[in-house]
Amino acid sequence: PGSPCLDAGTGDYTYEPEDNGDVRNQGCYGNTYQATKLGVVSGYWTGAISTEWDNIGNWSDGIVPTGSCVSGPGSDATIPDVSGDSGNFPYITCVAEVENLTIDANAYIEIAPDGALTVCNLLTNNNSFAGIVIKSDANGDGSLIHNTVGVPGTVEKYIPGVRYHYLSSPITAATD
């Protein structure tokens, strides 16, 4: 069967399970069975609409990747270099969770002061410190939770003026 998105253009479609349990028609933004048949990569950022992580139009298969750190497997996300295409890299203002996240060279994500991202398994940042930027302002700090060792990134910290502040970087095993 053809894809309802390609064959019909636009519209709402109903869920229609196949005999083998696969879902055939979920509409244009949820058509995982057809997306697989057409070779669409799931969890691949395009930024076609905006910088909003939770906008389905920004993902190649029309499905926002999700994680499930507690209850089981979720989905992976890949952030490619879209600077020559849409130019829209993810700016996370919601609470997002993915199983695995890969940030390609020359690509990046920004986590807004009111945003949060949890990576349940592997976080791969191929763009050094520019690949992940965690924002901060007077109202709060962005949040990134993961358990991958040695991931580079940039953490901004809002510091209000007209006061003294003592700042220190965390260190371990300091010696003379």
C-alpha positions in Angstrom: 0.0 0.0 0.0 1.1 3.6 -0.6 1.7 6.3 1.9 -1.4 8.4 2.8 0.9 11.4 2.9 2.2 10.9 -0.6 -1.0 9.5 -2.1 -3.6 11.7 -0.6 -1.6 14.9 0.2 -3.0 15.8 3.6 -5.7 14.6 5.9 -6.5 12.5 9.0 -6.2 8.8 8.8 -7.3 6.1 11.2 -5.2 3.4 12.9 -5.5 0.2 10.9 -3.5 -2.7 12.3 -2.1 -5.3 9.9 -2.5 -9.0 10.5 1.1 -9.1 11.8 0.4 -6.3 14.4 2.2 -3.5 12.5 0.3 -0.3 12.2 -0.3 0.6 8.5 -2.1 4.0 8.6 -1.6 6.4 11.4 -1.8 9.6 9.3 1.0 11.7 7.9 2.9 12.3 11.2 2.6 8.9 12.8 3.0 6.5 9.9 5.8 4.4 11.3 5.0 1.3 9.2 5.0 3.3 5.9 8.0 5.4 7.0 10.0 2.2 7.4 8.9 0.9 4.0 9.7 4.2 2.3 13.2 4.3 3.9 12.5 7.3 6.2 15.0 7.4 9.1 13.2 7.6 12.5 14.4 10.1 15.1 16.3 12.3 12.5 16.1 16.0 13.1 15.3 18.2 10.0 14.3 21.5 11.6 12.0 21.9 8.6 9.4 24.0 10.6 11.3 25.6 13.5 13.7 25.1 16.4 11.1 23.5 18.6 12.1 20.0 19.8 8.5 18.9 20.3 7.2 20.0 16.9 6.5 16.8 14.9 7.2 18.7 11.6 10.9 19.0 12.7 11.5 15.2 12.6 12.0 13.1 9.5 9.3 10.6 10.3 6.9 13.1 12.0 7.4 11.5 15.4 9.1 13.3 18.3 11.6 10.8 19.8 10.9 9.7 23.4 12.7 8.0 26.1 11.6 5.6 28.8 14.4 5.5 31.3 12.2 3.6 33.8 9.7 1.5 31.8 11.6 0.2 28.8 13.0 1.2 25.4 12.1 4.5 23.8 13.5 6.0 20.6 16.8 7.5 19.6 17.5 11.0 18.2 20.1 12.2 15.7 20.9 15.9 15.2 22.7 16.4 11.9 24.3 19.5 10.5 21.2 21.3 9.0 23.0 24.7 8.5 22.9 24.2 4.7 19.2 23.2 4.8 16.7 24.6 7.3 19.3 26.2 9.6 17.0 25.3 12.5 18.9 23.5 15.3 16.9 22.2 18.3 16.1 24.6 21.1 14.6 22.6 23.9 12.0 24.5 25.9 10.0 21.5 27.0 10.8 18.4 29.1 12.4 15.9 26.6 13.6 12.4 27.0 15.3 10.1 24.5 17.0 6.7 24.7 20.2 7.6 22.8 21.2 11.0 21.4 23.8 11.6 18.7 24.9 15.1 17.8 26.8 15.2 14.5 29.9 17.4 13.7 28.8 21.0 13.1 25.4 20.4 14.7 24.2 21.5 18.2 21.3 21.5 20.6 20.5 24.3 23.1 18.5 23.6 26.2 16.5 26.7 27.3 16.5 28.0 30.9 13.1 26.4 31.3 14.0 23.2 29.3 15.2 19.8 30.3 16.6 16.9 28.4 17.2 13.4 29.8 19.2 10.8 27.8 18.5 7.4 29.2 21.5 5.6 27.6 24.2 6.9 25.3 24.9 10.6 24.6 27.4 11.2 21.7 28.5 14.7 21.0 30.6 15.0 17.9 30.8 18.8 17.9 32.9 19.3 21.1 31.8 22.1 23.5 29.6 23.8 20.8 27.4 20.7 20.4 25.5 21.1 23.6 24.7 24.5 25.2 22.7 24.6 28.4 21.2 28.1 28.9 20.6 30.1 32.0 18.8 33.3 32.9 17.3 35.1 35.9 14.4 32.7 36.0 16.3 29.4 36.0 18.8 27.0 34.4 18.4 24.4 31.7 18.8 20.8 32.7 20.7 17.9 31.0 20.7 14.5 32.7 22.7 11.6 31.3 25.2 9.0 32.4 27.8 9.0 29.5 31.3 9.8 30.7 33.4 12.6 29.1 30.7 14.4 27.0 31.8 18.0 26.2 29.4 20.8 26.4 28.9 24.4 27.4 27.0 25.4 30.5 26.0 29.0 30.9 25.2 30.4 34.4 23.3 33.6 35.0 25.0 35.7 37.6 23.1 38.8 38.8 25.1 42.0 39.0 25.9 44.4 41.8 27.2 41.7 44.2 30.3 39.7 44.9 30.3 36.1 43.6 32.7 33.3 44.4 33.0 30.9 41.5 34.8 27.6 41.3 35.0 24.7 38.9 34.5 21.2 40.3 37.7 19.3 40.7 38.8 15.9 42.0 42.1 14.7 43.3 43.8 18.1 43.3 47.6 17.9 44.1 50.4 20.5 44.5 
